[in-house]
Structures are given as structure tokens and as C-alpha cells.
Amino acid sequence: MLTINNIEVIYDHVILVLKGVSIDVRPGNITALLGANGAGKTTTLKAISGVLHSERGEVTKGTIRLGERRIDGMRAHEVTGLGVVQVFEGRRVFEHLTTEENLVAGGHVLNSAQSVKKGIEMVYSYFPRLRERRYQQSGYLSGGEQQMLAIGRALMSQPRVILLDEPSLGLAPMLVEEIFRIVSRLVKEGNLSVLLVEQNAAMALAVADHGYVMENGRIVLEGPADKLRGNADIKEFYLGLNEGGMRKSYHDTKHYKRRKRWLS
């Protein structure tokens, strides 16, 4: 469905951020993109969604395709119109609007009031908490409710692909589990694909079908999520486990020879 083929991204015509990145997001699947801060994960999402243009970045090599259609070089509103929508890190709801007004704003690409109303009811069916707070100013929602609203607002455009950037950031573990359960349900029931950027590798790989690991702007490892969960490199660098599967202590020394092997 969504294919990123060997792209490079440069900011300000000088700074090379992504180097030969290739990712395949399959229909009806959750694809996880893992990596530390600064690895290039969010830049990858922005390259897909068309937001790079507003930040003086551009895809200088490679292609991004949605089905047979090439979308690299398109503006963000054009990409959204084709069915790809990004949920940004930090939730970014319209704080002075109510919950329902945020959802109406998310449905701006729909062509009728009836479609907007139907979309709102669909969002409420997945996120009952939002129905309870439909008239509440969204700036007063809890962090978890704001994340639900951000995802719900994205769903209002009837997307084919959702780009989720760090949905677990700053949330309690129980809320994170609830949100990921709902995302998994959306994929199964809604003919939706998700590219999930996460630092919480354990949670991401628990819900994903396939995963990629990014380091310094490159993809260094990929495979089915269940195999990545058992990979010694993933256990050490992202799950904090030693080779015996036990939780590593703070004083354990990481074996960076593995990372050198990834990048060789």
C-alpha cells in the first residue's frame, strides 16, 4: 500500500538526515518504526505526509508511493486528500475548541454535513470517553483523552493510512494499553494501515505485524514483529534485557559491538 523506496532527506539544502530509507507498509497491518531520539523517525513520517516542505526539508532521492501513485513532493493537504494522515507527537489538539469541534475540523475534507456527522459517530463508537466529553473544551481533557481525540480527529478524514508519532509519550501504562487496543481494533475492523513510530519498543512490537529499526537516519534491522521481539539486539538496546532474557541493571554495560555490526 505505502512504499518508501531508498529515500534521502536533506534540510536547508545541506543537512542530510535520512540515508537510503526503505519501508513497506502493508494493507491492514501495523508497521512499527523503532529507534532512539534523533534517529530520523519523525522526519520519515513528515517526508510521507508532506510536512517537510514547511520545515525547509525535501526528499532529494528515492520515491514514496501510495499504491501506484507517487506522493513525494506533494503538499500536506494533497497527501491528506489521498488518504494519508499524520498524528503528531505531543497530541496538538485545538485547545480552545471543544472535543466535537476538533472532530469537525478533522472532517474538513469531507464533502457533506452528513458525512461529518457519520464520521463523528464512528469516532465515538471507538472512543466512548470522547462522547462523554463532546462539549468540553479540549485543553481541559486528560493527556490520554487528548491522544484519543488526536487519533479520532485523524480518522475524520477517512484515511487509508495513519502515521502515528509516539502515541504513548507521557501517558500512564494503562492508558497506553487502552489506546493501542483501540488502534489494533481500528486496523482489523476499518480497513486501515498504520505506520507507528515508538520508543516503547515492547508495546510497539506487541501490536505490530512488522517492524523496522532506525539508527542515524538508516534502517539497520527489519523483520516480522515476533522475530524482532526475540532478536538479541532488540532485547539489549530497546527492551533492556540481557542475553538470558533477564532485565538488565542500571550498571550493566551495553555491548556496542552489535550496533557496529548493524551499521557496517
CORCORGI-V46068 format. One record per backbone hydrogen bond with DSSP energy under -1.0 kcal/mol. CO is the residue of the C=O (numbers start at 0). NH is the residue of the N-H. If there is no record, write none. Layout:
co=CO nh=NH
co=CO nh=NH
This chain:
co=0 nh=66
co=1 nh=24
co=2 nh=64
co=3 nh=22
co=4 nh=62
co=6 nh=20
co=7 nh=59
co=7 nh=60
co=8 nh=16
co=8 nh=17
co=9 nh=57
co=10 nh=13
co=10 nh=14
co=14 nh=10
co=17 nh=8
co=20 nh=6
co=22 nh=3
co=24 nh=1
co=25 nh=28
co=28 nh=193
co=29 nh=208
co=29 nh=209
co=30 nh=195
co=31 nh=211
co=32 nh=197
co=33 nh=213
co=35 nh=38
co=38 nh=216
co=39 nh=43
co=40 nh=44
co=41 nh=45
co=42 nh=46
co=43 nh=47
co=44 nh=48
co=45 nh=49
co=45 nh=51
co=50 nh=53
co=51 nh=54
co=51 nh=56
co=55 nh=11
co=57 nh=9
co=60 nh=7
co=62 nh=4
co=63 nh=70
co=63 nh=71
co=64 nh=2
co=65 nh=68
co=68 nh=65
co=70 nh=73
co=74 nh=78
co=75 nh=79
co=76 nh=80
co=78 nh=83
co=79 nh=82
co=82 nh=159
co=82 nh=160
co=84 nh=162
co=86 nh=164
co=87 nh=90
co=89 nh=91
co=92 nh=94
co=93 nh=96
co=94 nh=138
co=96 nh=137
co=97 nh=101
co=98 nh=102
co=99 nh=103
co=100 nh=104
co=101 nh=105
co=102 nh=106
co=104 nh=107
co=106 nh=109
co=111 nh=115
co=112 nh=116
co=113 nh=117
co=114 nh=118
co=115 nh=119
co=116 nh=120
co=117 nh=121
co=118 nh=122
co=119 nh=123
co=120 nh=124
co=121 nh=125
co=122 nh=126
co=126 nh=129
co=127 nh=131
co=128 nh=132
co=130 nh=133
co=132 nh=135
co=133 nh=99
co=135 nh=98
co=136 nh=139
co=137 nh=140
co=141 nh=145
co=142 nh=146
co=143 nh=147
co=144 nh=148
co=145 nh=149
co=146 nh=150
co=147 nh=151
co=148 nh=152
co=149 nh=153
co=150 nh=154
co=153 nh=156
co=154 nh=157
co=159 nh=192
co=160 nh=84
co=161 nh=194
co=162 nh=86
co=163 nh=196
co=165 nh=168
co=167 nh=170
co=171 nh=175
co=172 nh=176
co=173 nh=177
co=174 nh=178
co=175 nh=179
co=176 nh=180
co=177 nh=181
co=178 nh=182
co=179 nh=183
co=180 nh=184
co=181 nh=185
co=182 nh=186
co=183 nh=187
co=184 nh=188
co=185 nh=189
co=192 nh=161
co=193 nh=30
co=194 nh=163
co=195 nh=32
co=196 nh=165
co=198 nh=200
co=199 nh=203
co=200 nh=204
co=201 nh=205
co=202 nh=206
co=203 nh=207
co=208 nh=224
co=209 nh=31
co=210 nh=222
co=211 nh=33
co=212 nh=219
co=212 nh=220
co=214 nh=217
co=216 nh=18
co=217 nh=214
co=220 nh=212
co=222 nh=210
co=223 nh=227
co=224 nh=228
co=227 nh=230
co=230 nh=234
co=231 nh=235
co=232 nh=236
co=233 nh=237
co=233 nh=238
co=234 nh=240
co=239 nh=247
co=241 nh=244
co=245 nh=241
co=248 nh=251
co=253 nh=255
co=254 nh=257
co=255 nh=259
co=256 nh=260
co=257 nh=261
co=258 nh=262
